[in-house]
Amino acid sequence: MFIEPSLSGGSRRGWIEVVCGSMFSGKTEELIRRLKRAKIANLEVEIYKPLLDTRYDLENIVSHDENKVVSTPIESSQQILLLAQEADVIGIDEAQFFDPELPNVCETLALRGIRVIVAGLDMDYQARPFGPIPQLLARAEYITKLHAICVKCGNIANYSFRKSGDDNTFLLGEKDLYEPRCRHCYYNEK
């Protein structure tokens, strides 16, 4: 269970939180939950997603349960530094699709006293570390690893199994192209 850190002595201290896991594990849902709590606390919240993520909505981040929150689609992580001038909390969804500079951007924001919450896949469909997530995990103060349920056997799922033969690393899709699998079911059908 994640316990939100408090500000000590009224001073603003920034940090990085990473919410990671396989597809269908609830990463975006958890990101939205944390951002809504920050808004309830009257904190200034800004939310970003990669411009290429158009699965559910062009602007909003949307969970598989159809919870959504308004976000700003951006092409490059550097844009966050330009846009996030007044934020107390910054949310970043689908972080695996961002450029390699994202960990440095998050570090800069945290040093400015901003709470940075990042959600993304930690592994691609071939079970390899995905995009800037490994570097973010190394720098984060708080890490939450979520699991889905394996569609084959019902155990916890940590892998995103691609059902198509397309070998492009960046292939946007939902249940039509991917399903959550446990280690055993992922490797036995690969």
Backbone as a printed PyTorch tensor [residue, N CA C, xyz], in Angstrom:
tensor([[[  0.8360,  -1.1770,   0.0000],
         [  0.0000,   0.0000,   0.0000],
         [  0.8840,   1.2440,   0.0000]],

        [[  0.5670,   2.1920,  -0.8530],
         [  1.3400,   3.4150,  -0.9680],
         [  0.8480,   4.4320,   0.0520]],

        [[  1.7530,   4.9950,   0.8210],
         [  1.4220,   6.0460,   1.7750],
         [  2.0210,   7.3310,   1.2430]],

        [[  1.1660,   8.3230,   1.0120],
         [  1.6390,   9.5760,   0.4490],
         [  2.5000,  10.3100,   1.4630]],

        [[  3.6910,  10.7230,   1.0560],
         [  4.5760,  11.4560,   1.9590],
         [  3.9790,  12.8150,   2.2940]],

        [[  4.2780,  13.3260,   3.4590],
         [  3.7890,  14.6520,   3.8300],
         [  4.9300,  15.6530,   3.7140]],

        [[  4.5580,  16.8960,   3.6270],
         [  5.5610,  17.9490,   3.5860],
         [  6.0170,  18.2090,   4.9990]],

        [[  7.2970,  18.1440,   5.2490],
         [  7.8060,  18.3180,   6.6040],
         [  8.0760,  19.7820,   6.8890]],

        [[  7.5520,  20.2460,   8.0130],
         [  7.8180,  21.6140,   8.4320],
         [  7.3330,  22.6690,   7.4590]],

        [[  6.3560,  22.3520,   6.6000],
         [  5.8130,  23.3160,   5.6710],
         [  6.6810,  23.5670,   4.4450]],

        [[  7.8630,  22.9780,   4.3640],
         [  8.7140,  23.2020,   3.1920],
         [  8.3450,  22.2290,   2.0800]],

        [[  8.5050,  22.6960,   0.8670],
         [  8.1840,  21.8570,  -0.2820],
         [  9.3800,  21.0240,  -0.6630]],

        [[  9.2180,  19.7450,  -0.6530],
         [ 10.2730,  18.8220,  -1.0660],
         [  9.7400,  17.9920,  -2.2270]],

        [[ 10.4710,  17.9460,  -3.3040],
         [ 10.0310,  17.1760,  -4.4550],
         [ 10.5280,  15.7450,  -4.4050]],

        [[  9.8400,  14.8880,  -5.1180],
         [ 10.2380,  13.4880,  -5.2240],
         [  9.6170,  12.8790,  -6.4720]],

        [[ 10.0680,  11.6700,  -6.7900],
         [  9.5760,  10.9330,  -7.9580],
         [  8.9200,   9.6510,  -7.4840]],

        [[  7.7170,   9.3990,  -7.9850],
         [  6.9910,   8.1540,  -7.7420],
         [  6.8090,   7.4700,  -9.0940]],

        [[  7.0340,   6.1640,  -9.1420],
         [  6.8010,   5.4080, -10.3730],
         [  5.7720,   4.3190, -10.0870]],

        [[  4.7500,   4.2810, -10.9310],
         [  3.7420,   3.2210, -10.8910],
         [  3.9570,   2.4110, -12.1680]],

        [[  4.3590,   1.1430, -12.0140],
         [  4.6850,   0.3390, -13.1880],
         [  4.0250,  -1.0300, -13.0990]],

        [[  4.1100,  -1.7740, -14.1850],
         [  3.5470,  -3.1160, -14.2530],
         [  3.2120,  -3.4540, -15.6920]],

        [[  2.5100,  -4.5600, -15.8650],
         [  2.1290,  -5.0150, -17.2060],
         [  0.8790,  -4.2710, -17.6730]],

        [[  0.4960,  -4.5450, -18.8920],
         [ -0.7680,  -4.0030, -19.3900],
         [ -1.9020,  -4.5880, -18.5550]],

        [[ -2.9430,  -3.8040, -18.3730],
         [ -4.1570,  -4.2010, -17.6460],
         [ -3.9270,  -4.3990, -16.1480]],

        [[ -2.8640,  -3.7980, -15.6120],
         [ -2.5950,  -3.9400, -14.1780],
         [ -3.1420,  -2.7720, -13.3540]],

        [[ -3.6350,  -1.7220, -13.9960],
         [ -4.2170,  -0.6060, -13.2740],
         [ -3.2930,   0.5760, -13.0600]],

        [[ -2.2540,   0.7090, -13.8730],
         [ -1.2910,   1.8010, -13.7130],
         [ -1.9470,   3.1680, -13.8790]],

        [[ -2.6950,   3.3380, -14.9580],
         [ -3.3460,   4.6310, -15.2040],
         [ -4.4090,   4.8990, -14.1470]],

        [[ -5.1150,   3.8850, -13.7450],
         [ -6.1270,   4.0230, -12.6840],
         [ -5.4790,   4.5400, -11.3940]],

        [[ -4.3270,   3.9870, -11.0400],
         [ -3.6190,   4.4210,  -9.8330],
         [ -3.0890,   5.8400, -10.0000]],

        [[ -2.5850,   6.1740, -11.1680],
         [ -2.1230,   7.5380, -11.4340],
         [ -3.2820,   8.5210, -11.2610]],

        [[ -4.4250,   8.2180, -11.8520],
         [ -5.5930,   9.0900, -11.7420],
         [ -6.0090,   9.2320, -10.2820]],

        [[ -6.0020,   8.1430,  -9.5210],
         [ -6.3790,   8.1920,  -8.1040],
         [ -5.4790,   9.1550,  -7.3380]],

        [[ -4.1840,   9.0390,  -7.5400],
         [ -3.2340,   9.9080,  -6.8300],
         [ -3.3990,  11.3730,  -7.2350]],

        [[ -3.6450,  11.6150,  -8.5250],
         [ -3.8060,  12.9880,  -8.9920],
         [ -5.1000,  13.6090,  -8.4500]],

        [[ -6.1640,  12.8240,  -8.3840],
         [ -7.4230,  13.3280,  -7.8240],
         [ -7.2530,  13.6860,  -6.3490]],

        [[ -6.5190,  12.8750,  -5.6100],
         [ -6.2610,  13.1690,  -4.1920],
         [ -5.4740,  14.4680,  -4.0390]],

        [[ -4.5160,  14.6910,  -4.9290],
         [ -3.7360,  15.9290,  -4.8810],
         [ -4.6370,  17.1360,  -5.1560]],

        [[ -5.5750,  16.9880,  -6.0940],
         [ -6.5100,  18.0810,  -6.3880],
         [ -7.4200,  18.3540,  -5.1990]],

        [[ -7.8660,  17.3080,  -4.5160],
         [ -8.6950,  17.4760,  -3.3190],
         [ -7.9350,  18.2770,  -2.2610]],

        [[ -6.6240,  18.0970,  -2.2170],
         [ -5.7740,  18.8200,  -1.2650],
         [ -5.4390,  20.2340,  -1.7480]],

        [[ -6.1170,  20.6750,  -2.8080],
         [ -5.9290,  22.0160,  -3.3770],
         [ -4.5170,  22.2580,  -3.9020]],

        [[ -3.8700,  21.2050,  -4.3550],
         [ -2.5630,  21.3510,  -4.9800],
         [ -2.7570,  21.6060,  -6.4740]],

        [[ -1.8370,  22.3380,  -7.0530],
         [ -1.8800,  22.6150,  -8.4880],
         [ -1.3130,  21.3900,  -9.2190]],

        [[ -2.1680,  20.7440, -10.0220],
         [ -1.8140,  19.4910, -10.6880],
         [ -1.7800,  19.6990, -12.2010]],

        [[ -0.7260,  19.1920, -12.8340],
         [ -0.6380,  19.1850, -14.2920],
         [ -0.3340,  17.7590, -14.7440]],

        [[ -0.9310,  17.3810, -15.8630],
         [ -0.8490,  16.0010, -16.3260],
         [ -0.4310,  15.9810, -17.7950]],

        [[  0.4980,  15.0750, -18.1080],
         [  1.0230,  14.9730, -19.4660],
         [  0.9720,  13.5310, -19.9470]],

        [[  0.8180,  13.4060, -21.2650],
         [  0.8890,  12.0920, -21.9070],
         [  1.5570,  12.2640, -23.2550]],

        [[  2.1040,  11.1670, -23.8160],
         [  2.7500,  11.2800, -25.1260],
         [  1.7210,  11.5820, -26.2230]],

        [[  2.0840,  12.4310, -27.1260],
         [  1.2190,  12.8160, -28.2360],
         [  0.7520,  11.6000, -29.0390]],

        [[  1.5850,  10.5750, -29.1300],
         [  1.2450,   9.4080, -29.9450],
         [  0.1940,   8.4980, -29.3030]],

        [[ -0.1230,   8.6840, -28.0250],
         [ -1.1210,   7.8350, -27.3570],
         [ -2.5190,   8.3700, -27.6200]],

        [[ -3.1590,   7.8260, -28.6490],
         [ -4.4990,   8.2680, -29.0430],
         [ -5.5400,   7.1570, -28.8880]],

        [[ -5.2310,   6.1340, -28.1000],
         [ -6.1170,   4.9790, -28.0120],
         [ -7.5350,   5.3250, -27.5570]],

        [[ -7.6810,   5.9910, -26.4490],
         [ -9.0040,   6.2800, -25.9110],
         [ -9.4550,   7.7030, -26.1870]],

        [[ -8.5050,   8.6350, -26.1880],
         [ -8.8480,  10.0410, -26.2770],
         [ -7.6140,  10.8090, -26.7380]],

        [[ -7.8200,  11.8670, -27.4920],
         [ -6.6850,  12.6480, -27.9770],
         [ -6.0140,  13.4470, -26.8740]],

        [[ -6.7870,  13.8930, -25.8630],
         [ -6.2210,  14.7190, -24.8080],
         [ -6.2450,  14.0700, -23.4350]],

        [[ -7.3500,  13.4760, -23.0540],
         [ -7.4650,  12.9080, -21.7070],
         [ -6.6280,  11.6470, -21.5580]],

        [[ -6.1740,  11.4020, -20.3070],
         [ -5.6720,  10.0600, -20.0190],
         [ -6.8770,   9.2860, -19.5240]],

        [[ -7.0110,   8.0640, -20.0100],
         [ -8.1970,   7.2580, -19.7340],
         [ -7.7450,   5.8670, -19.3210]],

        [[ -8.2930,   5.3770, -18.2090],
         [ -7.9600,   4.0280, -17.7620],
         [ -8.8350,   3.0140, -18.5030]],

        [[ -8.4970,   1.7490, -18.3750],
         [ -9.3000,   0.6990, -19.0120],
         [-10.7140,   0.6830, -18.4430]],

        [[-10.9100,   1.1860, -17.2110],
         [-12.2550,   1.2650, -16.6030],
         [-12.9850,   2.5300, -17.0320]],

        [[-12.3690,   3.2960, -17.9200],
         [-12.9360,   4.5160, -18.4790],
         [-12.9650,   5.6840, -17.5020]],

        [[-12.1630,   5.6410, -16.4330],
         [-11.9370,   6.8400, -15.6290],
         [-11.0200,   7.7230, -16.4370]],

        [[-11.2570,   9.0370, -16.3600],
         [-10.3990,   9.9040, -17.1600],
         [-10.1410,  11.2220, -16.4510]],

        [[ -9.0600,  11.8610, -16.8990],
         [ -8.6660,  13.1620, -16.3890],
         [ -8.0080,  13.9200, -17.5430]],

        [[ -8.2290,  15.2200, -17.5700],
         [ -7.6980,  16.0530, -18.6510],
         [ -6.1770,  16.0850, -18.5600]],

        [[ -5.5260,  15.9600, -19.7110],
         [ -4.0640,  16.0230, -19.7560],
         [ -3.6260,  16.8550, -20.9570]],

        [[ -2.3450,  17.0890, -21.0170],
         [ -1.7500,  17.8060, -22.1420],
         [ -0.8800,  16.8290, -22.9160]],

        [[ -1.2540,  16.5210, -24.1640],
         [ -0.3950,  15.6590, -24.9870],
         [  0.8460,  16.4340, -25.4300]],

        [[  2.0060,  15.7920, -25.2950],
         [  3.2580,  16.4500, -25.6730],
         [  4.1190,  15.5060, -26.5120]],

        [[  4.9860,  16.1120, -27.2970],
         [  5.8560,  15.3420, -28.1820],
         [  7.1650,  14.9540, -27.5130]],

        [[  7.6560,  15.8060, -26.6170],
         [  8.9610,  15.6050, -26.0110],
         [  8.8900,  15.8830, -24.5150]],

        [[  9.6640,  15.1400, -23.7330],
         [  9.6560,  15.3420, -22.2820],
         [ 10.1440,  16.7350, -21.9020]],

        [[ 10.9970,  17.3420, -22.7030],
         [ 11.5030,  18.6870, -22.4180],
         [ 10.3690,  19.7170, -22.3520]],

        [[  9.2790,  19.4650, -23.0540],
         [  8.1400,  20.3820, -23.0340],
         [  7.5550,  20.5100, -21.6250]],

        [[  7.6820,  19.4650, -20.8150],
         [  7.1470,  19.5130, -19.4560],
         [  7.8290,  20.6260, -18.6730]],

        [[  9.1370,  20.7730, -18.8470],
         [  9.8690,  21.8270, -18.1360],
         [  9.3690,  23.2130, -18.5150]],

        [[  8.9560,  23.3830, -19.7530],
         [  8.4520,  24.6780, -20.2090],
         [  7.0230,  24.9330, -19.7310]],

        [[  6.2260,  23.8820, -19.6810],
         [  4.8050,  24.0370, -19.3730],
         [  4.4790,  23.9920, -17.8820]],

        [[  5.2970,  23.3480, -17.0870],
         [  4.9720,  23.0770, -15.6800],
         [  5.5630,  24.1120, -14.7360]],

        [[  5.2140,  25.3530, -14.9220],
         [  5.8060,  26.4170, -14.1140],
         [  5.1680,  26.5600, -12.7270]],

        [[  3.8870,  26.3380, -12.6030],
         [  3.1660,  26.5970, -11.3500],
         [  2.7090,  25.3200, -10.6520]],

        [[  3.1200,  24.1700, -11.1070],
         [  2.6060,  22.9010, -10.5870],
         [  3.2150,  22.5190,  -9.2470]],

        [[  2.3830,  21.9260,  -8.4010],
         [  2.8420,  21.2730,  -7.1730],
         [  3.0620,  19.7850,  -7.4340]],

        [[  2.2040,  19.2390,  -8.3090],
         [  2.2270,  17.8070,  -8.6370],
         [  2.1340,  17.6670, -10.1470]],

        [[  2.9710,  16.7970, -10.6980],
         [  2.9300,  16.5160, -12.1340],
         [  2.7070,  15.0230, -12.3250]],

        [[  1.7180,  14.6960, -13.1620],
         [  1.4500,  13.3170, -13.5350],
         [  1.8880,  13.0800, -14.9690]],

        [[  2.5130,  11.9320, -15.1990],
         [  2.9670,  11.5640, -16.5470],
         [  2.4990,  10.1400, -16.8120]],

        [[  1.6810,   9.9650, -17.8440],
         [  1.1590,   8.6390, -18.1840],
         [  1.8800,   8.0880, -19.4060]],

        [[  1.8870,   6.7560, -19.5200],
         [  2.5140,   6.0470, -20.6420],
         [  3.9580,   6.4900, -20.8430]],

        [[  4.6940,   6.5580, -19.7450],
         [  6.0690,   7.0630, -19.7460],
         [  7.0020,   6.2580, -20.6440]],

        [[  6.6970,   4.9960, -20.8810],
         [  7.5740,   4.1660, -21.7180],
         [  7.6790,   4.7040, -23.1350]],

        [[  6.7170,   5.5260, -23.5680],
         [  6.7380,   6.0670, -24.9250],
         [  7.5050,   7.3840, -25.0400]],

        [[  7.9950,   7.9030, -23.9190],
         [  8.7380,   9.1550, -23.9690],
         [ 10.2050,   8.9250, -24.3210]],

        [[ 10.8770,  10.0120, -24.6080],
         [ 12.2870,   9.9900, -24.9980],
         [ 13.1820,   9.6990, -23.7890]],

        [[ 14.4620,   9.3760, -24.0260],
         [ 15.3920,   9.0320, -22.9380],
         [ 15.6800,  10.1740, -21.9590]],

        [[ 15.2830,  11.4020, -22.2800],
         [ 15.5130,  12.5380, -21.3840],
         [ 14.5050,  12.6090, -20.2470]],

        [[ 13.4500,  11.8020, -20.2950],
         [ 12.4090,  11.8880, -19.2670],
         [ 12.9490,  11.7470, -17.8450]],

        [[ 13.8570,  10.8160, -17.5410],
         [ 14.3870,  10.7400, -16.1640],
         [ 15.0670,  12.0370, -15.7190]],

        [[ 15.8100,  12.6920, -16.6050],
         [ 16.4530,  13.9680, -16.2600],
         [ 15.4200,  15.0640, -16.0280]],

        [[ 14.3670,  15.0690, -16.8370],
         [ 13.2890,  16.0440, -16.6670],
         [ 12.6210,  15.8340, -15.3100]],

        [[ 12.3370,  14.5940, -14.9670],
         [ 11.7010,  14.2890, -13.6740],
         [ 12.6080,  14.6940, -12.5140]],

        [[ 13.8910,  14.4440, -12.6600],
         [ 14.8620,  14.8340, -11.6330],
         [ 14.8790,  16.3530, -11.4460]],

        [[ 14.8800,  17.0840, -12.5330],
         [ 14.8600,  18.5460, -12.4740],
         [ 13.6000,  19.0370, -11.7650]],

        [[ 12.4680,  18.4510, -12.1050],
         [ 11.2000,  18.8440, -11.4790],
         [ 11.2200,  18.5550,  -9.9750]],

        [[ 11.7030,  17.3760,  -9.6060],
         [ 11.7670,  17.0110,  -8.1790],
         [ 12.6840,  17.9730,  -7.4210]],

        [[ 13.7750,  18.3750,  -8.0400],
         [ 14.6870,  19.3340,  -7.4070],
         [ 14.0500,  20.7150,  -7.2500]],

        [[ 13.0450,  20.9970,  -8.0620],
         [ 12.2900,  22.2540,  -7.9330],
         [ 11.2280,  22.1620,  -6.8260]],

        [[ 11.1180,  21.0090,  -6.1860],
         [ 10.1280,  20.8440,  -5.1320],
         [  8.8030,  20.2850,  -5.6050]],

        [[  8.7810,  19.6990,  -6.7900],
         [  7.5480,  19.1710,  -7.3720],
         [  7.4630,  17.6650,  -7.1460]],

        [[  6.2720,  17.2100,  -6.7690],
         [  5.9920,  15.7680,  -6.6850],
         [  5.6960,  15.2900,  -8.1050]],

        [[  6.4580,  14.3150,  -8.5840],
         [  6.3130,  13.7960,  -9.9450],
         [  5.8280,  12.3540,  -9.8590]],

        [[  4.6710,  12.0870, -10.4660],
         [  4.0950,  10.7360, -10.4660],
         [  4.0940,  10.2330, -11.9080]],

        [[  4.8210,   9.1570, -12.1420],
         [  5.0060,   8.6190, -13.4860],
         [  4.4000,   7.2220, -13.5430]],

        [[  3.6220,   6.9470, -14.6020],
         [  3.0460,   5.6080, -14.7930],
         [  3.4850,   5.0650, -16.1460]],

        [[  3.8350,   3.7820, -16.1910],
         [  4.2230,   3.1860, -17.4600],
         [  4.5640,   1.7130, -17.3510]],

        [[  4.6620,   1.0970, -18.5050],
         [  5.0630,  -0.3080, -18.5950],
         [  6.5400,  -0.4330, -18.2510]],

        [[  6.8730,  -1.3840, -17.3920],
         [  8.2840,  -1.5930, -17.0750],
         [  8.9470,  -2.5480, -18.0620]],

        [[  8.1430,  -3.3600, -18.7600],
         [  8.6820,  -4.2910, -19.7650],
         [  7.8590,  -4.1990, -21.0430]],

        [[  8.5240,  -4.3980, -22.1850],
         [  7.7960,  -4.4430, -23.4480],
         [  7.2230,  -5.8470, -23.6570]],

        [[  6.6330,  -6.0920, -24.8030],
         [  5.9950,  -7.3870, -25.0720],
         [  7.0040,  -8.5380, -25.1580]],

        [[  8.2990,  -8.2320, -25.2700],
         [  9.3290,  -9.2650, -25.2960],
         [  9.9950,  -9.4290, -23.9320]],

        [[  9.3860,  -8.8500, -22.9000],
         [  9.8680,  -8.9330, -21.5090],
         [ 11.2290,  -8.2600, -21.3230]],

        [[ 11.4750,  -7.2130, -22.1080],
         [ 12.6980,  -6.4160, -21.9680],
         [ 12.3520,  -5.0930, -21.3040]],

        [[ 13.2940,  -4.5250, -20.5380],
         [ 13.0550,  -3.2030, -19.9430],
         [ 12.6230,  -2.2180, -21.0370]],

        [[ 11.6530,  -1.3670, -20.7010],
         [ 10.9850,  -0.5570, -21.7140],
         [ 11.2700,   0.9390, -21.5460]],

        [[ 11.8670,   1.5190, -22.5830],
         [ 12.0820,   2.9610, -22.6510],
         [ 12.8080,   3.5220, -21.4430]],

        [[ 12.3860,   4.6950, -20.9630],
         [ 13.0670,   5.3440, -19.8450],
         [ 12.6560,   4.8080, -18.4690]],

        [[ 11.7900,   3.8260, -18.4260],
         [ 11.2980,   3.3350, -17.1280],
         [ 12.4230,   2.8000, -16.2340]],

        [[ 13.3730,   1.9930, -16.7180],
         [ 14.4410,   1.5170, -15.8200],
         [ 15.2100,   2.6520, -15.1430]],

        [[ 15.5160,   3.7170, -15.8850],
         [ 16.2150,   4.8640, -15.2990],
         [ 15.3470,   5.5840, -14.2800]],

        [[ 14.0520,   5.6570, -14.5440],
         [ 13.1380,   6.2780, -13.5870],
         [ 13.0370,   5.4490, -12.3120]],

        [[ 13.0040,   4.1360, -12.4600],
         [ 12.9470,   3.2560, -11.2790],
         [ 14.1810,   3.4480, -10.4060]],

        [[ 15.3290,   3.6450, -11.0440],
         [ 16.5660,   3.8290, -10.2890],
         [ 16.5780,   5.1500,  -9.5220]],

        [[ 15.8860,   6.1530, -10.0230],
         [ 15.9040,   7.4840,  -9.4070],
         [ 14.7200,   7.7490,  -8.4770]],

        [[ 13.7030,   6.9320,  -8.5390],
         [ 12.4640,   7.1900,  -7.8010],
         [ 12.6130,   6.9400,  -6.3000]],

        [[ 11.9550,   7.7930,  -5.5260],
         [ 11.8760,   7.5740,  -4.0800],
         [ 10.8280,   6.5100,  -3.7530]],

        [[  9.7780,   6.4400,  -4.5710],
         [  8.6760,   5.5150,  -4.3190],
         [  8.3480,   4.7500,  -5.5930]],

        [[  8.2240,   3.4270,  -5.4620],
         [  7.9050,   2.5710,  -6.6010],
         [  6.7300,   1.6860,  -6.2190]],

        [[  5.7300,   1.6470,  -7.0950],
         [  4.5870,   0.7580,  -6.9160],
         [  4.5220,  -0.1600,  -8.1260]],

        [[  4.6650,  -1.4550,  -7.8960],
         [  4.5910,  -2.4370,  -8.9830],
         [  3.2120,  -3.0900,  -8.9090]],

        [[  2.4260,  -2.9230,  -9.9620],
         [  1.0820,  -3.4830, -10.0110],
         [  1.0640,  -4.7230, -10.8930]],

        [[  0.1120,  -5.5940, -10.6320],
         [ -0.0230,  -6.8260, -11.4060],
         [ -1.4400,  -6.9580, -11.9370]],

        [[ -1.5430,  -7.5650, -13.0930],
         [ -2.8350,  -7.9220, -13.6600],
         [ -3.1190,  -9.3740, -13.2550]],

        [[ -4.1480,  -9.9440, -13.8450],
         [ -4.4840, -11.3480, -13.6340],
         [ -4.2830, -12.0850, -14.9580]],

        [[ -3.5540, -13.1830, -14.9150],
         [ -3.2710, -13.9670, -16.1170],
         [ -4.5800, -14.4880, -16.7150]],

        [[ -4.7810, -14.2320, -18.0060],
         [ -6.0140, -14.6610, -18.6700],
         [ -6.0440, -16.1670, -18.9180]],

        [[ -4.8970, -16.8210, -18.8120],
         [ -4.8220, -18.2630, -19.0500],
         [ -5.0620, -19.0940, -17.7890]],

        [[ -4.4910, -18.6590, -16.6480],
         [ -4.5590, -19.5100, -15.4480],
         [ -5.0750, -18.8010, -14.1960]],

        [[ -5.1820, -17.4730, -14.2230],
         [ -5.7010, -16.7520, -13.0750],
         [ -4.6710, -16.3380, -12.0360]],

        [[ -3.4020, -16.6690, -12.2340],
         [ -2.3490, -16.2080, -11.3170],
         [ -2.0380, -14.7390, -11.5830]],

        [[ -1.1650, -14.1500, -10.7440],
         [ -0.8030, -12.7600, -11.0020],
         [  0.0000, -12.6830, -12.3020]],

        [[ -0.2590, -11.6290, -13.0580],
         [  0.3810, -11.4530, -14.3540],
         [  1.3350, -10.2730, -14.2910]],

        [[  2.5290, -10.4930, -14.8010],
         [  3.5580,  -9.4640, -14.8310],
         [  4.0250,  -9.1960, -16.2620]],

        [[  3.4800,  -9.8990, -17.2220],
         [  3.9280,  -9.8180, -18.6110],
         [  2.7820,  -9.3790, -19.5190]],

        [[  3.1350,  -8.6230, -20.5670],
         [  2.1730,  -8.1860, -21.5800],
         [  2.4050,  -9.0420, -22.8180]],

        [[  1.5500, -10.0220, -23.0360],
         [  1.6870, -10.9430, -24.1620],
         [  1.0320, -10.3380, -25.3990]],

        [[  1.7980, -10.2500, -26.4930],
         [  1.2540,  -9.7190, -27.7480],
         [  0.6950, -10.8750, -28.5650]],

        [[ -0.5440, -10.7500, -28.9660],
         [ -1.2270, -11.8150, -29.7060],
         [ -0.9600, -11.7690, -31.2050]],

        [[ -0.4180, -10.6620, -31.7040],
         [ -0.1380, -10.5520, -33.1340],
         [  1.3350, -10.8480, -33.3870]],

        [[  1.6720, -11.0640, -34.6480],
         [  3.0560, -11.3440, -35.0250],
         [  3.8730, -10.0980, -35.3160]],

        [[  3.2770,  -8.9230, -35.1760],
         [  3.9740,  -7.6590, -35.4430],
         [  5.1290,  -7.5030, -34.4650]],

        [[  6.3390,  -7.2350, -34.9710],
         [  7.4990,  -7.1280, -34.0840],
         [  7.9350,  -5.6780, -33.8190]],

        [[  7.0750,  -4.7200, -34.1210],
         [  7.3500,  -3.3130, -33.8270],
         [  7.2360,  -3.1180, -32.3110]],

        [[  8.2580,  -2.5580, -31.6670],
         [  8.2310,  -2.3510, -30.2210],
         [  7.0810,  -1.4450, -29.8200]],

        [[  6.8350,  -0.3810, -30.5780],
         [  5.7690,   0.5680, -30.2710],
         [  4.5400,   0.2310, -31.1070]],

        [[  3.6790,  -0.6080, -30.5770],
         [  2.4410,  -0.9790, -31.2510],
         [  1.3010,  -0.7370, -30.2800]],

        [[  0.5750,   0.3630, -30.5020],
         [ -0.5350,   0.6850, -29.6200],
         [ -1.6570,  -0.3090, -29.8250]],

        [[ -2.2320,  -0.7530, -28.7460],
         [ -3.3430,  -1.6760, -28.8340],
         [ -3.9280,  -1.9490, -27.4650]],

        [[ -5.0170,  -2.6520, -27.4730],
         [ -5.7190,  -3.0110, -26.2440],
         [ -5.8850,  -4.5200, -26.2050]],

        [[ -7.0290,  -4.9630, -25.7270],
         [ -7.2890,  -6.4000, -25.5930],
         [ -7.2960,  -7.1090, -26.9450]],

        [[ -7.4320,  -6.3380, -28.0230],
         [ -7.3710,  -6.9300, -29.3530],
         [ -5.9660,  -7.4340, -29.6750]],

        [[ -4.9360,  -6.7960, -29.1140],
         [ -3.5500,  -7.1520, -29.4160],
         [ -2.7630,  -7.7170, -28.2430]],

        [[ -3.1950,  -7.4260, -27.0120],
         [ -2.4210,  -7.8080, -25.8260],
         [ -3.2940,  -8.4970, -24.7940]],

        [[ -2.6350,  -9.3270, -23.9980],
         [ -3.3050,  -9.8880, -22.8270],
         [ -2.2790, -10.0950, -21.7220]],

        [[ -2.7140,  -9.9590, -20.4710],
         [ -1.8000, -10.1620, -19.3450],
         [ -1.5380, -11.6490, -19.1370]],

        [[ -0.2810, -11.9720, -18.8530],
         [  0.1020, -13.3700, -18.6140],
         [  1.0340, -13.4580, -17.4080]],

        [[  0.9620, -14.5850, -16.6990],
         [  1.9450, -14.8770, -15.6560],
         [  3.2280, -15.3520, -16.3480]],

        [[  4.2790, -15.4990, -15.5980],
         [  5.5600, -15.9320, -16.1630],
         [  5.4160, -17.2720, -16.8920]],

        [[  4.7850, -18.2360, -16.2520],
         [  4.6480, -19.5790, -16.8280],
         [  3.8830, -19.5490, -18.1590]],

        [[  2.7320, -18.9030, -18.1670],
         [  1.9090, -18.8650, -19.3790],
         [  2.5190, -17.9960, -20.4730]],

        [[  3.2570, -16.9640, -20.0920],
         [  3.9270, -16.1150, -21.0750],
         [  4.9990, -16.9030, -21.8140]],

        [[  5.8700, -17.5860, -21.0830],
         [  6.9970, -18.2880, -21.7130],
         [  6.6080, -19.6080, -22.3530]],

        [[  5.5290, -20.2330, -21.9310],
         [  5.1210, -21.5020, -22.5250],
         [  4.4080, -21.3430, -23.8540]],

        [[  3.9870, -20.1330, -24.1930],
         [  3.3280, -19.9480, -25.4820],
         [  4.1250, -19.0350, -26.3920]],

        [[  5.2470, -18.5800, -25.9670],
         [  6.0620, -17.6470, -26.7400],
         [  6.6730, -18.3130, -27.9430]]])
